[in-house]
Amino acid sequence: MWQAIYDHYLPINIEDWLPRTVFDAVVSLADKMDTLAGLFSVGIRATGSRDPFGLRRAAQGIIQILLNRDDREIRITVHELFQFAFAAHNTAVDDEFVAFFSDRVQTILQSSAYGFRYDEIQAAMHPGYGLLTDLVERVAALKMMRSEPNFLSILDSAKRIANITVGHTPEPIDLRLLREPEEVRLNDLATMVGDQIDEMISERNYVRAMQSFAAMAPELESFFKEVMVMVDDNALRRNRMSLLQKVGQAAGKIADVTKIVVDRSDYRA
């Protein structure tokens, strides 16, 4: 019991020891999350260099515990943790708190302990995150993939799709409007690769999932070469934009790769 009481204060800072057992870790998580929810519910915030109530320290402690505990031991998403804690204070979780917590996550992942770049973290965070260990695996996959020669094809495909479809609300694809061979092939490929990526995501094999998306680049290039997307026919135009979104959403489940900043000279032969 004394150990749980002692350990529930840990970690005090980013380099401190962590709670030693699962029980100690759970007590520490509960205490820190209750502190955050209680203070946020009465309007107390950390501002600039001022944080007299240790909000940042509490958030970083939660993040360190969740990142360093096997999620089979403590399998709880951050959103479940937020909901439990704020409900105890009869307060809803708001965007300001989520942004505050996400900023702490980014700070830790950019630290020397992990060494990820800010754009890799933001890209992986964009689709949302629940298990922090899963988020780290997606960031690590991006870090690995960006060093591969075919990463530019992933990035260029994603950016081109995003630029063309900006503001378009996804709609079910009308197969009757797939008139050109290239759009028929792209739709079939997107369906097949999308299923493969879903399976890889369920296995948390994010590198293979990104590689599967990259393999679509030649067919996507053929589509752009032979098919006009922005045609006058409204139904046809919207259908083609939805097809492109279907392609983009395959990678978008892992990360928003358009947020990755690259120096193209690094990829020259």
Secondary structure, 3 states (H helix, E strand, C coil): CHHHHHHCCCCCCCCCCCCCCHHHHHHHHHHHHHHHHHHHHCCCCCECCECCCCHHHHHHHHHHHHHHCCCCCCCCCHHHHHHHHHHCCCCCCCHHHHHHHHHHHHHHHHCCCCCCCHHHHHHHHCCCCCCHHHHHHHHHHHHHHCCCCCHHHHHHHHHHHHHHHCCCCCCCCCHHHCCCHHHHHHHHHHHHHHHHHHHHHHCCCHHHHHHHHHCCHHHHHHHHHHCCCCCCCHHHHHHHHHHHHHHHHHHHCCCCHHHCCCCHHHHCC
